[in-house]
Amino acid sequence: MTDTRLYLFTDDLRLADNPALTAACQEASALLPVCFAPAAPPLTRWGFTRTHPRRTRFQRQALADLDRALRERGSALRVLPAGNEAEALGDLLRQLGGGTIVAQAAATPEEAQRLQRLRDAGLPLNTHWQATLFSPARLPFSPDALPDQFTPFRQRLEKAAVRPAAPLPPPALPPWPSRLMPDAAPLPWPASAEGDARASFPAHLPTFYGGSAAAAGHLQRWFSDARARHYKATRNGLTGIDFSTKFSPWLAQGALSARQIYAACQRYHDEQGANEGTDWLIVELLWRDYFHILQRKYGVRLWQAGGLRGDEESRGDPAAFTAWCEARTGDPLVDAGMRELRTTGYLSNRMRQIVASALIYDGGGDWRAGAAWFEHHLIDFDPAVNQGNWLYIAGRGTDPRGGRHFNTQKQAEHYDSEGAYRALWRQD
């Protein structure tokens, strides 16, 4: 068997701290980096597509950036057309005279099924779990024994005093297989989109483009001043670039890893001293780990109407859902949030909780429809995190209080006391 490796990039669009890629490079005498072009998004059961063009553009930027990084190291990215992935990869292996496919392991059922179809087609596939801060081997328990609430999960990690592994440098890349030639021209950069000056994540600006280069620059800038130290106090802000980290879009596409952020927190601790801001950021990285491992534990249960509760399906109020999507609920705070989401593809964590609660409890809507609307719009859509948060608010996930119903008037008084956010998003 040839020691050629075909590396399949999915949601890990980076060279640094990519253990699966590093393993493939160490095993191979030749490496073919490949990915699939973003597919035309299918419709959801609620009649809208699963992916907004904003997120597709952000992903294409990351692919172009990845191709650039590979070419700087003597390689290149082969982009395959969306469609029958098993057939396309099988054809490549035949052209190569054999080899093994290496890829990131999947957390959610849909991603896992995608990889299983490759195995079912008889393709040799090795996967590595690498999307989280902690690998399963570093956890003080089996992933199947994950506690059903976050606090015991966090406490067990703290008691065991486990630490994430250090992030890996970019690997030395083996040459392209001699039987194939890379495309002469690099991937084209997607055309820039018009932006909105109100956007908290201004994806139209070069410093907020998709890809690991922009992610690394943002990571460095964010830890270069007092933002990190004050993060716990500012994280519930509603608008602006600096109130939160804005790492999530790059985390979602894998242009930035959780371990790289953790390492930056530790360097900041060493240089500036321990502080609540970076401590809280690490807690939020643990929440992300928790939702990814929860998907691994429960799979399709987390995508059913009853979630972990398993009760009867609730179809919700279609009219209320439409009004919520169109920012016509009549609640000024909720409608402001829905306008921001629709206009920019981003929403603060606080506003995500508020509008989710409003749909479920005030509008009688189906939580799954709300999760799908977020999937459609969010630049930083992460299926495990999005699903975990909606289940939590709806009381069908891991919230020990059985759901979170927010009083929007009190939320407005506390987080938008002067009405600046509502005024900013009063109209598109």
Secondary structure, 3 states (H helix, E strand, C coil): CCCEEEEECCCCCCCCCCHHHHHHHHHCCEEEEEEECCCCCCECCCCCECCCHHHHHHHHHHHHHHHHHHHHCCCCCEEECCCCHHHHHHHHHHHHCCCEEEEECCCCHHHHHHHHHHHHCCCCEEEECCCCCCCHHHCCCCHHHCCCCHHHHHHHHHHHCCCCCCCCCCCCCCCCCCCCCCCCCCCCCCCCCCCCCCCCCCCCCHHHCCCHHHHHHHHHHHCCCCCCCCHHHHCCCCCCCCCCCCCHHHHHHCCCCHHHHHHHHHHHHHHHCCCHHHHHHHHHHHHHHHHHHHHHHHHHHHHCCCCCCCCCCCCCCHHHHHHHHCCCCCCHHHHHHHHHHHHHCCCCHHHHHHHHHHHHHHCCCCHHHHHHHHHHHCCCCCHHHHHHHHHHHHCCCCCCCCCCCCCHHHHHHHHCCCCHHHHHCCCC
